[in-house]
Amino acid sequence: MKKLLLATAATALVAGAASAEDVKIGILLGFTGPLESITPAMGTAGELAIKEVNDSGKFMGGSTVTAVRGDSTCVDAAAAQAAAERLVTADGVKAIMGADCSGVTGAVLQNVARPNGIGMISPSATSPALSTAEDDGLFFRTAPSDARQGEIMADILSEKGIKSVAVTYTNNDYGKGLADSFGAAFAAKGGSVTISAPHEDGKADYSAEVASLASAGGEMLVVAGYVDQGGKGVIQGALDTGAFSTFYLVDGMYGESLIEAIGADLNGSFGAVPGTDSDGAAKFQEMATAAGFDGTSAFAPESYDAAALIMLAMAAANSTNSKDWAGKVLDLANGPGEVIMPGELGKALDLIAAGQDIDYEGATAVELVGPGESAGNYREYEIKDGTISTVKFR
């Protein structure tokens, strides 16, 4: 699969040295909205990879990379598209690390990225619908599809002996896709979903939704929502009324802000978030700590990997044109080749320049499959004594 040739790399070095430039990469995430408590770490992680490449001085003949942030809002497609248009037309970005939430990611892909020929690597858009979206070969993601997350959820609940659950999901592509995926996987294991009901974000009162969920019953409530929005509101409503006392928390519900908001009543709840116990994950966490942010925050490792893959693909293609570099992403992310970990992006650039194969594993043990998405590793966790404790990796 690898096609990096020594002669091509040598030519690339000459061409790159003659055309050093400042390459702009968009960081399009929901810095406001229902995931605003986790996106700062995501953005900083992507920018950490960019700093690493710049510090190496080895990118495309001395070119530098500048991150330009845009706010997707996570849920407002029109705002996300406007932000992406600005990144492309006004700021001149050559790639987008993002977007974050599935609905806005799909909107940006179809209405901005494809028309302008801009490549995207999302660290967190997980809707199964994105697997089959028309993308002209421009879209990738370092987070696994919710088709995989649904299976993980069913496995965890079944292993705990849970036979019936109620499900509430945020009323968008992400929530509906995940609820459907989980429902099918749980049924295949003999489980029963008593009700699968949407909720809208931004409401002050979720008593009606909680009443419907309580009426349907279930051993616990699965919450497929957002940590800073409706999912949190439904949990609080369920606790206030005694409808449910234990919750399964999907990836969008992972965050310290939920524990801070709910408190001790969350003890005993559990869930899973993309993650791995690889050597690369440990190295990334060390780097994040040194840089002053939480490397275990949801989708932060995936954000580092997304930005790193964009830059390495540009180097491999000796081009910042998305139609050129996008064709290198799968080659770099999968074996064979010398394994590349976080902190080794300068080494990777040297190998690419020498025409040697690399296998970028990064912070999340990257392995891209099918339509350019992560095969998927998950960290199962539980909440005990007000803290998030890792149970195991899957």
LOLOVO-504538 format. One line per field, with one value per residue (C-alpha): residue number from 1; x, y, z. Coordinates in nm, 3 decimals. Layout:
! residues N
n = NUM,...
c1 = X,...
c2 = Y,...
c3 = Z,...
This chain:
! residues 394
n = 1,2,3,4,5,6,7,8,9,10,11,12,13,14,15,16,17,18,19,20,21,22,23,24,25,26,27,28,29,30,31,32,33,34,35,36,37,38,39,40,41,42,43,44,45,46,47,48,49,50,51,52,53,54,55,56,57,58,59,60,61,62,63,64,65,66,67,68,69,70,71,72,73,74,75,76,77,78,79,80,81,82,83,84,85,86,87,88,89,90,91,92,93,94,95,96,97,98,99,100,101,102,103,104,105,106,107,108,109,110,111,112,113,114,115,116,117,118,119,120,121,122,123,124,125,126,127,128,129,130,131,132,133,134,135,136,137,138,139,140,141,142,143,144,145,146,147,148,149,150,151,152,153,154,155,156,157,158,159,160,161,162,163,164,165,166,167,168,169,170,171,172,173,174,175,176,177,178,179,180,181,182,183,184,185,186,187,188,189,190,191,192,193,194,195,196,197,198,199,200,201,202,203,204,205,206,207,208,209,210,211,212,213,214,215,216,217,218,219,220,221,222,223,224,225,226,227,228,229,230,231,232,233,234,235,236,237,238,239,240,241,242,243,244,245,246,247,248,249,250,251,252,253,254,255,256,257,258,259,260,261,262,263,264,265,266,267,268,269,270,271,272,273,274,275,276,277,278,279,280,281,282,283,284,285,286,287,288,289,290,291,292,293,294,295,296,297,298,299,300,301,302,303,304,305,306,307,308,309,310,311,312,313,314,315,316,317,318,319,320,321,322,323,324,325,326,327,328,329,330,331,332,333,334,335,336,337,338,339,340,341,342,343,344,345,346,347,348,349,350,351,352,353,354,355,356,357,358,359,360,361,362,363,364,365,366,367,368,369,370,371,372,373,374,375,376,377,378,379,380,381,382,383,384,385,386,387,388,389,390,391,392,393,394
c1 = 0.000,0.292,0.417,0.670,0.975,1.322,1.344,1.009,1.110,1.434,1.244,1.001,1.281,1.411,1.066,0.973,1.292,1.219,0.867,0.870,0.548,0.322,0.062,-0.264,-0.473,-0.821,-0.916,-1.295,-1.451,-1.745,-1.570,-1.920,-2.215,-2.292,-1.933,-1.758,-1.600,-1.398,-1.313,-1.037,-0.829,-0.910,-0.797,-0.484,-0.397,-0.417,-0.205,0.047,0.110,0.146,0.401,0.595,0.620,0.720,0.982,1.138,1.204,1.164,0.827,0.829,1.160,1.130,0.762,0.574,0.222,-0.027,-0.347,-0.657,-0.950,-1.315,-1.622,-1.851,-2.086,-2.129,-2.499,-2.568,-2.501,-2.537,-2.288,-2.046,-2.064,-2.005,-1.703,-1.566,-1.621,-1.424,-1.142,-1.125,-1.188,-1.062,-0.792,-0.683,-0.655,-0.531,-0.702,-0.953,-0.894,-1.260,-1.537,-1.640,-2.009,-2.152,-2.430,-2.215,-1.933,-2.159,-2.285,-1.933,-1.820,-2.099,-2.132,-1.780,-1.512,-1.625,-1.707,-1.371,-1.166,-1.055,-0.957,-1.095,-0.991,-1.241,-1.130,-1.480,-1.761,-1.890,-2.223,-2.243,-2.396,-2.058,-1.918,-2.118,-2.129,-2.004,-1.669,-1.458,-1.186,-1.147,-1.288,-1.130,-1.180,-0.958,-1.255,-1.444,-1.795,-2.088,-2.164,-1.868,-1.964,-2.309,-2.148,-1.920,-2.217,-2.410,-2.108,-2.056,-2.421,-2.462,-2.150,-2.293,-2.611,-2.830,-3.130,-3.343,-3.270,-3.440,-3.258,-3.263,-3.072,-3.000,-3.223,-2.966,-2.760,-2.521,-2.782,-3.019,-2.740,-2.592,-2.930,-3.013,-2.674,-2.693,-3.052,-2.967,-2.653,-2.828,-3.120,-2.877,-2.746,-3.094,-3.135,-3.447,-3.479,-3.800,-3.808,-3.574,-3.678,-3.515,-3.455,-3.384,-3.083,-3.117,-3.429,-3.462,-3.698,-3.684,-3.962,-4.181,-3.899,-3.813,-4.177,-4.192,-3.866,-3.978,-4.313,-4.137,-3.908,-3.576,-3.295,-3.104,-3.100,-2.867,-2.789,-2.672,-2.635,-2.397,-2.210,-2.287,-2.644,-2.960,-2.800,-2.698,-3.047,-3.218,-2.988,-3.058,-3.432,-3.420,-3.233,-3.463,-3.771,-3.615,-3.690,-3.340,-3.035,-2.776,-2.676,-2.476,-2.279,-2.180,-1.871,-2.049,-2.132,-1.773,-1.625,-1.533,-1.790,-2.070,-1.936,-1.897,-2.257,-2.426,-2.205,-2.212,-2.535,-2.328,-2.136,-2.203,-2.270,-2.040,-1.965,-1.694,-1.500,-1.255,-0.916,-0.628,-0.362,-0.095,0.256,0.155,-0.134,0.097,0.350,0.077,-0.049,0.304,0.328,-0.014,0.071,0.390,0.188,-0.061,-0.375,-0.550,-0.442,-0.716,-0.991,-1.238,-1.108,-0.789,-0.564,-0.772,-0.723,-0.345,-0.353,-0.584,-0.356,-0.043,-0.181,-0.273,0.082,0.254,0.029,0.117,0.485,0.440,0.259,0.494,0.176,-0.072,-0.341,-0.599,-0.653,-0.285,-0.233,-0.564,-0.442,-0.154,-0.348,-0.434,-0.078,0.071,-0.182,-0.148,0.143,0.390,0.649,0.843,0.609,0.565,0.456,0.365,0.675,0.825,0.680,1.024,1.151,0.852,0.929,1.290,1.173,0.923,1.191,1.415,1.140,1.090,0.755,0.602,0.317,0.168,0.021,0.022,-0.178,-0.464,-0.297,-0.432,-0.554,-0.781,-1.027,-1.294,-1.383,-1.094,-1.215,-1.065,-1.106,-1.185,-1.047,-1.245,-1.171,-1.440,-1.477,-1.691,-1.753,-1.652,-1.614,-1.659,-1.379,-1.356,-1.181,-1.067,-1.205,-1.033,-0.969,-1.161
c2 = 0.000,0.230,0.415,0.664,0.639,0.771,0.960,1.123,1.225,1.377,1.580,1.681,1.817,2.032,2.157,2.219,2.407,2.639,2.715,2.737,2.897,2.941,2.666,2.732,2.451,2.514,2.389,2.372,2.268,2.361,2.613,2.723,2.489,2.153,2.024,2.348,2.195,1.938,2.128,2.343,2.030,1.906,2.230,2.247,1.887,1.961,2.269,2.062,1.851,2.167,2.312,1.985,1.998,2.365,2.307,2.031,2.272,1.975,2.044,2.084,2.260,2.488,2.573,2.657,2.568,2.805,2.693,2.903,2.833,2.835,2.771,2.497,2.542,2.161,2.187,2.488,2.378,2.728,2.871,2.584,2.632,3.006,2.943,2.689,2.925,3.192,2.950,2.854,3.185,3.450,3.260,3.034,2.710,2.406,2.153,2.133,1.942,1.890,1.939,1.782,1.690,1.471,1.691,1.999,1.784,1.644,1.992,2.134,1.835,1.869,2.247,2.375,2.106,1.928,2.241,2.394,2.073,2.093,1.781,1.719,1.486,1.486,1.371,1.315,1.299,0.946,0.912,0.591,0.796,0.958,0.620,0.628,1.004,1.127,1.283,1.284,1.115,1.424,1.307,1.096,1.053,0.933,0.843,0.519,0.514,0.480,0.152,0.029,0.224,0.066,-0.278,-0.173,-0.039,-0.363,-0.568,-0.369,-0.375,-0.743,-0.836,-0.650,-0.854,-0.561,-0.691,-0.382,-0.012,0.308,0.529,0.905,1.062,1.411,1.476,1.494,1.270,1.172,1.084,0.901,0.706,0.594,0.502,0.291,0.123,0.040,-0.082,-0.332,-0.456,-0.487,-0.677,-0.919,-0.999,-1.056,-0.713,-0.499,-0.123,-0.018,0.321,0.514,0.877,1.198,1.509,1.860,2.051,2.394,2.332,2.446,2.164,1.797,1.672,1.560,1.357,1.203,1.110,0.920,0.739,0.649,0.520,0.282,0.158,-0.023,-0.117,0.199,0.491,0.513,0.878,0.946,1.320,1.604,1.659,2.032,2.026,1.815,1.491,1.656,1.803,1.467,1.305,1.576,1.546,1.169,1.198,1.469,1.253,0.920,0.785,0.641,0.629,0.475,0.589,0.462,0.756,0.757,0.934,1.270,1.253,1.205,1.493,1.628,1.903,1.646,1.526,1.885,1.960,1.643,1.546,1.224,1.103,0.999,0.742,0.397,0.522,0.407,0.424,0.420,0.672,0.616,0.538,0.294,0.180,0.187,0.323,0.613,0.703,0.716,0.930,1.170,1.208,1.298,1.557,1.699,1.730,1.914,2.144,2.215,2.032,1.702,1.439,1.202,1.450,1.312,1.321,1.509,1.220,1.186,1.559,1.531,1.240,1.418,1.722,1.508,1.299,1.610,1.747,1.415,1.356,1.699,1.616,1.278,1.438,1.739,1.939,2.131,2.068,1.847,1.633,1.543,1.495,1.319,1.031,0.969,0.947,0.577,0.487,0.673,0.556,0.185,-0.057,-0.158,0.095,0.231,0.299,0.665,0.772,1.112,1.327,1.164,1.383,1.522,1.167,1.087,1.383,1.263,0.914,1.051,1.272,0.966,0.774,0.530,0.391,0.496,0.347,0.632,0.493,0.817,0.871,0.635,0.335,0.465,0.207,0.341,0.106,0.115,0.471,0.627,0.588,0.445,0.075,0.175,0.124,0.217,0.290,0.155,0.359,0.398,0.684,0.615,0.863,1.150,1.049,0.871,0.535,0.323,-0.032,-0.173,-0.116,-0.277
c3 = 0.000,0.065,-0.242,-0.105,-0.328,-0.256,-0.585,-0.526,-0.176,-0.301,-0.558,-0.286,-0.072,-0.353,-0.444,-0.081,-0.009,-0.299,-0.188,0.192,0.315,0.613,0.583,0.764,0.913,1.046,1.393,1.367,1.699,1.920,2.141,2.237,2.273,2.435,2.429,2.522,2.833,2.633,2.314,2.470,2.530,2.180,2.021,2.233,2.144,1.774,1.823,2.022,1.712,1.504,1.750,1.744,1.365,1.366,1.635,1.424,1.134,0.898,0.739,0.361,0.316,0.616,0.585,0.903,1.010,1.169,1.340,1.279,1.509,1.406,1.622,1.492,1.792,1.768,1.683,1.458,1.099,0.955,1.205,1.144,0.768,0.806,1.026,0.779,0.485,0.669,0.737,0.369,0.192,0.432,0.619,0.333,0.530,0.340,0.568,0.851,1.172,1.259,1.277,1.606,1.626,1.353,1.218,1.169,1.033,0.764,0.677,0.648,0.442,0.187,0.170,0.226,0.206,-0.109,-0.312,-0.220,-0.235,0.128,0.323,0.671,0.951,1.236,1.582,1.717,1.459,1.509,1.327,1.121,0.839,0.777,0.675,0.353,0.292,-0.047,0.030,-0.289,-0.083,0.136,0.471,0.745,1.119,1.400,1.622,1.560,1.417,1.654,1.484,1.687,2.000,1.998,2.011,2.297,2.493,2.445,2.553,2.873,2.979,2.898,3.093,3.393,3.370,3.264,3.068,3.011,2.971,2.874,2.623,2.582,2.296,2.171,1.873,1.595,1.366,1.644,1.903,1.668,1.499,1.828,1.979,1.674,1.670,2.040,2.019,1.747,1.924,2.262,2.109,1.946,2.294,2.433,2.589,2.577,2.517,2.691,2.519,2.289,2.308,2.183,2.386,2.266,2.390,2.548,2.757,3.116,3.216,3.117,3.342,3.051,2.898,3.235,3.294,2.964,3.039,3.390,3.264,3.025,3.299,3.275,3.508,3.421,3.180,2.881,2.806,2.451,2.475,2.546,2.868,2.888,2.760,2.746,2.858,3.182,3.222,3.177,3.434,3.689,3.627,3.664,3.993,4.127,4.066,4.157,3.809,3.767,3.990,3.758,3.411,3.117,2.974,2.607,2.472,2.441,2.813,2.928,3.123,3.464,3.420,3.456,3.790,3.905,3.807,3.942,4.233,4.436,4.275,3.973,4.176,4.032,3.680,3.403,3.033,2.770,2.563,2.278,2.427,2.440,2.684,2.415,2.465,2.243,2.471,2.772,2.586,2.473,2.828,2.941,2.664,2.748,3.116,3.027,2.801,3.078,2.971,3.044,2.793,2.908,2.816,2.562,2.205,2.293,2.176,1.858,1.795,1.819,1.575,1.331,1.310,1.289,1.003,0.806,0.826,0.760,0.460,0.322,0.361,0.193,-0.100,-0.105,-0.149,0.060,-0.200,-0.033,-0.340,-0.319,0.054,0.119,-0.094,0.148,0.475,0.467,0.364,0.659,0.918,0.845,0.827,0.710,0.812,1.107,1.398,1.487,1.835,1.980,2.008,1.698,1.424,1.337,1.300,1.079,0.854,0.819,0.719,0.470,0.315,0.282,0.103,0.388,0.501,0.833,1.033,1.231,1.555,1.747,2.063,1.978,1.811,1.482,1.233,0.962,0.796,0.529,0.440,0.632,0.989,1.304,1.375,1.732,2.081,2.393,2.758,2.988,3.306,3.616,3.854,4.213,4.497,4.257,4.024,3.689,3.723,3.430,3.439,3.129,2.762,2.479
